[in-house]
Amino acid sequence: MPDFAKMSLTELVRPEGFDCPCGRKHVCALDYLNVGRGILKELPQMLSAMKVSRPFVICDDNTYKAAGERVCALLDAAKIPHGLYIIPTQTDRLKPAEWEVGSVIMHLDPCCDVILGVGSGVVNDICKVVAHATGRKNAIVGTAPSMDGYASNSSSMEMNHVKVSLYNQAPSGILLDVDILSQAPMRMLWAGLGDMIAKYIAICEWRISRLVTGEYYCEDVANLMRTALSKVMDAAGGLPDRDPEAVQAVAEGLVLAGVDMAFAQISRPASGLEHYFSHMWEMMALERGEPYDLHGIQVGVGSLLTLNMYRDIRRIVPDPEKARAWWASMTPERWEAQVRAIFGKTAPEIIAMEAEKHKNDPAKHEERLARIIEHWDEILRIIDEELPAYDQVYAVMAKTGMPLMPRDIGISVEDTVNAFIGARDVRDKYMSCTLLWDLGLTEEYAEKLKKFVS
């Protein structure tokens, strides 16, 4: 079995994939992938490798200026016919939601045989959804190293005001020109770093979930993420100066994270509770019709909150009687009232999800609690193995100038605490907030979190 961590990007995306000792076949097949300086000129070569001939270019106003205009000029120079749609923004920036997807589809040129996005997170996610819905290949020319979804087969979208992950199809071609990426707004560079820092927690919680729930886990996939993260953290100091080597390290790390998600066929290698702080804040903003910050910046803040939480988890001595007493107090009626208070208009969807998944089932609690107590020493060892010290990560982030605490991005103490309490209800994913719930410590930690962010 090849060592993923020692392989190049090109080797990792070979069409035949890899048969893994974990029992799964890992595949992230791309027709074309390149990350480097001055490589935008390879666009015709990428389209040829994809065996497509008429792209439909999708961007927004900002990404058209950043690279879309040059993309269209390259296509014209190569005599490649193409369509173009610049998605109008309804607010201060493009949203990954139903209106935007529908707008693209209504303007789609049916003669085009490939969706070619020019942008980063939102444009990439919209293009994946549109390509999947219309049965076309898709490709992306990146404009910022701001998120980890370039190579993944999932899209983070807003459906009925709830943040969801849609699993559709990964791009068949990816071009990330570092000369373009390095000119992205600094907040987008910070966002990419924040999204990578999250991987410490993602791998840790994936391993803990395997112990507590029996969830699938692959050590080879996890180790690829660890290696990519190490390279990013080593280079992070160069981001404030837009050092091309630092930008390229972050961009490659983000692409590897997408490859890892495709290998695992789930988002587990790339996201944990820190992402759900961000999801919750976005849902709250949507509920109120308010703006919210870039996903990766919110994830970076969420990462620090979660790392701080693990400092408390390390000191826990599980008490099964305390856990059972707390579960008994959290009646279905009390839980539903809490959900309605936190989620507002989206509460019915959260309540319906519980009716399907039964996460609050006392029998399931008992099973998980028994495994937690049985494996507690191993859980503590995983935390020590996977997570760096809070102060170490704080120092790296602070050196770049990026936001560090919820108040730095306009998030209130109340919204931070409610995001923590509500995170486990958004999806059926076992995270540290679920661990605290199973131990009957959710409310106790909520009070600690309130003091920490006040």
N, C-alpha and C positions, 0 to 999 in steps of 0.2 A: 504494500500500500504506500503510495507516495506521501511525503510529508507536505501537506498543503502550505504550511507556514514558510517553506523554502521554495515554493513555486512562484513563477512570474504570473502576472495577470493573464497573459495570453495562454499559458499552460492551464490555468485554473478553469478557463471557459471553453475548453476543448469540447467538441460536439458529443463525443461518446461518454463524457462524464466519468465518474469514478464509483466502482463498487467498494463500499466501505464496510469494515468490520462491524459497524453499528447495525448492519442489516439493511441499510438503505442505499440506493444509488443516488449519488449527489451530482446534479447537473445544473449548470448555468450556461447554456450554450448561447454564445453570441457570434454573429457573423463578423463583427468588427468591433474592436475596443482599443482605444489608445488614449493615454494621458501624457501630455508633454508640452513643451514650448513650441509655438508656431505651427501647430498641426491642423489648424482649421482648413488649410489648403487640401487636406486629405479627404474632404467631404465627398467629392465625386468617386474617389476610390472606395469609400465606405459604402456608398449606394450601390456600386458595382458588385462589391462582395455580398451585399444583401440580395442581389438579383432583383432590384427594383429600378424603375426608370422615371417615375413621375411623382415626386414628393409633394405633399401638402404641408406647407410650413405653418406652424402655429407658434405664436409668441404673444406677449403683451407689449404695451408701449415701451416699458423700460428695457425688456430683453431685445426688442427690435433694435433699439439704439445701441445696446451693448454688443450684439452680434448678428441679429436678424438681417439687418441691412447688408452686412458683408456676406452672410449666407446666400441671400438672394443674388447678390452680384457674382458670387462664385458659380452658382447654378446657371446664371445667364452666360457667363464666360465659357462654361463647359457645354453650352447649348442643351441644358437639361430642362425640359418644360416643368413648370411647377405652379401650384396655387399658393396663396398666402392669406392667412386670416390673423389679424391682430385682435385678440380678445379684449373687448372694452371692460374696464374695471368699474364695478358698482360702488366701491368704497375707496379707501386709500391705497389698497393693493388687491391683486387678484385673489379670488377665493376658490378653493377646491370643492365646488358645490354643484348642485343640480343645474342651476341656471347657466353656469359657465360651460358645462358639458353639453347641454342642449344647444347653446349658442354655437358651439363649434360644429356640432352635427348638422345644424340647419344651414351652415355656410359651407359645408364640406363639398369639395369638387369630386363627384363620383368617378371621374376619369383618373384620379390619382390613386396610386397603388401602395403608398406608404405614408404614415403619419410622421412628420419630422418636427419634433419640438425644439424650440430654441429658448432655453431658460433653465430654471433649477427645479425646486421642489414642486410647486403648484402646477407649473406648465407640464412637467414630467408626469405627474399623477393624472392630470386631465388627459394627456395624450395616451397613457396606458388604458384608461377607461374607454376612450373613443376608439382606439385601435381594436380593443377586444370586442366592443359592441358592433363594429363594422367589419370585422374579419380581416383586418389589414395588419401588416407588420408595422412596427414603430421604431424610431430612432431618436436620439437626443443629442443636441449640441449644447453642452453645459455652459452656463454663464456665471455660476458661483459655486464654490465648494461649501455649500450651506446645509446639506442634508445627505442621508445615507441611502436614498431610494433610487439612485441612478440605475443600478443593476438588479434591483429587487423585482419580484413579480407581484408586489402589493402596492396599493395606492391608499394614502391616508386622505379620506374624503369626509365631507359633511353631508349626512343624509338625515333629513328631518331634524336638523339641528343637533345631531349626535355624531361625534367623531367615530368613524368606523374604518377598518382596514378591509379593502376589497382585494381579493386575490384574483388577478386576471392574467396578465402576461408581462414578462420583462421585455425591455427594449432589445431589438436584435442588433443595434449598433449604438455605440457611445463614443463621442468625441469630446474630450475635455482639454481644451487648449489653455495651458497655464497662464499664458500672456493675457487671455481674456479673464480667467478666473481671478487673477491677482488684482484686477481693477474693480472687482465687485465692491459694493459698499462694505465698510468695516464691520457693520452689524452682521452681514452675511458670512464674513470670515469667522466672526465670533460664533455664529450659529453652527457652523461646521465643526468647530472645536467642541462646542457644547454637546452636539449629537454624538461625537466620538467618546467623550468622557463618560457618557451614559453606559458604554459597553462594559465597564467594570461591574456595574450593578446588574446589568442584563445577564452576564455569564454567572455571577454569583447566585442570582435568583433562579436561574434555569437549573443549576445544580441542586439548589434547595428543593425546588419543585419536584425534581426527580425522586428525591428521598421521601417527600411527604405525600405526593400524589401518584408516583410511578410514571410521570410524564416521560416521553421520549427525550433522550439526550445523547449528543455525540461529542466526544472529547476532541476528535480531530477538527470538527467544525469550530468548537470553542477555542481551540488553540490557534486557529487561523485568526480569529478575532483578537486574541491577546497579542499576537505578533503585530498586527496592524495598529493596534492601540499604542503599543510601546513606541513604534516609529513616530506616530503623531505626537505623542507627549514629548518625545525628544526634540521635535522640531518646533513645538508650539511657540517658543520664545521669539521666533522670526516673524510671526504673523503681524505684529504691530507695524513692522517695516515693509510689509507685503513682500517679504523675501520669497522669490520664486521656488526655492527648494522647500521652504516651509509650506507654501500653498500646495505644491505638488504632493508633499507627504500627506497633508490633510485630504486632498482630493483622492489619492490612491487609497487611503484608509477608508474613506466613505464608500468608494466603489467596492472594496473588499467586504465591507459590511453588507452591501447589497448582494454580493455573491454568496456570502455566508447565509443570508436569509433564504436565498434561492436553494442553496444546498440543503438547509434544514426544512424547507417548505413551510416555515413559520417565522414569525418575527422575533422569536425567543432570543437568538444570539445578539440582538441589537437593541432590545428595549425591556425595561422593567418599570418599577414604580415611578422613576424619574420622568418617564414619558407620560405617565398617567396624571402627574401634576399638570403637565402641559395640556393634555387632553381635557382635563377638568376645567382649567382656566379658559380654554378656548370655548368650551360648551357654555360656561357662565357668561362669557362675553357675547356669544351668539344669542343667548337667552335675553340679554339686555340690549342688544343692538349696539354694542360697544366694540371698539377696535381691540386687538390683542397683538402681542409681540411675535416675532419670528419663532417658529416652533423650536429650533435648536437653541435659541437664547433661553427660552422657558425651560427646556430640557436641562441646560447647564445649571440653571438655578435649582431645578428639581433634583439634580444630581447631588448638589451640596446638601440640600435638605435631607435626602435619603442617606447619604454618607454619615451625616450627623445622627440620624436615627439609629444607624447600625452601631454607633458608639454605645447607645443605650441597650440595644439588643444583646450585645456582648455581655452585659451585666445581669441578664435575666436568668432566674432559676424557675423553670416551668412549674406551675402549681395547678394541677388538674382540677382541684375542687374550686379554686378561684375562677378558672375558665368556665366550668359548668354553671356556676352561680351567675356569671355574667351573661352566658347564653340564655339562661332562664329568664333573666330580666329583659333581654332584647326580644320581646314578643313580636309576632308578625305585625301587629298593629303599630307597635312602637317603631319597628324598622320601616314600615311603609310611610309613617309620618315623617321620619327622618329623610327618607328619599324624596318625598314631595317638597320638603323644606329646602333641600340642597339642589334638586334638579329642576324644579318648576315645571314648565310645560313638557319637558322630556321625561318626567317621572313615569308616566304610563308605560313607556318603552322599557325603562329599567325594571319596573315591576313585572312586566310581561316576560322579560328575560329571566328573572328569578323563577317565575312559574315554569319555565322550560328547563332551566339548569339546576334548580334546587340547591344553590350554594349554601343556603341557610338551614338545610336539613340537619337536625340534631344527630342523626345516625352518621352522616358524613363528617360532622364535626368530631364525633367520637373516634372515627377511623383515623382522621388526620391528627388529632391530638395524640393518639397512641403512637403514631409514627414519629411525631415531633419529639416526644419524650424518649422514645427508643433511640433516636438518632441525634439527640441534642448535642452531644460532644462532636459528632461529625459536622453538624450544621455550624457550630462555632469554628471548627477547623476550616471549613469552606470559606467562611467570612474572612478569616485571617489570611487565607491563601489568595483570595481574589481581590480584596478591597484595599486600596492604598489608604494612607492616613488622610483624614479630612483636611488637616492643615497643609499637607503636601499638594492636594488638588486645588485647594483655595489659593495657594501661592501661585500656581501655574496660571490659573484663571485671572487672578488679580494683576499679574504682570502684563497681560494683554489689554487690560482696561475694560474687560467685559463685565456686564452686570453679575452680581454675586448673590443678592438676596431678593426676595419677592418685592420689597418696597422699591428696589432699584428699577423695576419694570412696572410699577404702578399696581401691584397686587396687594390687597389688604391682608391683615392678619386673619380676619374672618374667612376670606376666600381661600387662604392657604390651608387653614384647618379643615374647612369643608371639602377642599380638594383631596386632602388625605383621607378623610372619613369616607367620601364617596368613591374613591378610586377603585376599590375592589368590586363595586357594583357595575362598573362600566362594561366589563367583559369578563368572560370566564377564564381568568388567567391568575395563577397562583403567584403572589408577590409578597414582599415583606409586610405590606399592610394587611394582607390576608393572614400571614403568620401571626401578627399581633392580634387580629380578630380571633383566631383559633385559640390563642392564649388568654383571651378575655381582657386584653390590654389596650384596645383601641381608644377608649375614652381617656385612659391614663396617659397614653402617649400624646393624644390630642392636646392635653393640657401642657405637656412638656414642649410640644411644637409651638404652641401659642407663646410661651415665654421666650423661646429661642428666636422667634421672628419679630417679637415686639420691640 
